[in-house]
């Protein structure tokens, strides 16, 4: 277990070292009031405590991604551990921190508005379409997966359609009501269940002496699927996920002080990385090799792995609690996915959300579309979600790079992971069957050339933005007088 334990330790060290460095580069302003106070409306903008914000952030970002993704990524072998650690510390946590903090500096703005400000007005429309597509896919996927897990847990005694209906009803309430009415009240209990289930599986691996494989860069995938670029799309949540850029503005509107940002945004991504490590290790160790894991995935999907791991390590009662903890994850991301979609559309069309009816007019069409999408094959939805997810992550990292470039700070902390993933995103869509279906060699050439072209455009725009001294943050100098 040397590799497994070392990776967990490295994630924790990353929070206290690189996380602190990223915070220093950004430059926290303790005296600056946050949107929770400057734009307080009692619905989306209101101050909440750091523990509550941290827990909500973790539950928002940690859907089934850091469980299902690492389980499927475990087929590649211990190289999955490497991506989780490096990706989480140097890409995912940086991505989450910068999007959260830049949003705080800009009245809690969502990614499309930030992209418009820092990457150009055209990008606002592009990112808006990407974000809404991603959130609809997330919301739909995170209706189907928890319903399927509950259906399995109940031995099919409750109809799947009825479970989907109940989850949709909860999502509607969580999307429409003020953030502190349902999300703020239920999440502490959901969070406790999540922590207990993840720790239970992790401790179970240690106590039973599970044969977790040590570090190797060999590709163990039974179907010989290429590590590059597929691993980066198989394991997204837990390493790097653009979905998080749609969630951090929810908490940027409830954060009390900028100093809390590292714990809330960077820290909770590290926590998600630890969850991903635990489930990847469990999948690698308990199914008689990668062939056995592949067979079980083919037979019952990641949900069957979750159930088997939980009951094997924790027994019937503990296993049931662990599965419920996994059920909580997608539900607590699905509800905020729809909430984020509502807020992004409202910001885009400048439609105030104080009135309940205003929220209803935007939310109900979203749920109607999602109901239709539930009829599409889950595997197809998941592939499109993964590509849209990582494309959104690239955009968010370039927003962070632009902000830091204009501020004359170390923009490489965002540009390097953003550029790396840009190559992967272009290569993947050129090669994938859901994309252009080109050969892998042609796709790599296209990925590198396409990335170089887009990075060149970025630097041209960045120099222009710095020369024009575009404002990096909202002017809140008179907000106290306005409130008075």
Order of alpha helices (4+ residues) and beta strands (2+ residues): alpha-alpha-alpha-alpha-alpha-alpha-alpha-alpha-alpha-alpha-alpha-alpha-alpha-alpha-alpha-alpha-alpha-alpha-alpha-alpha
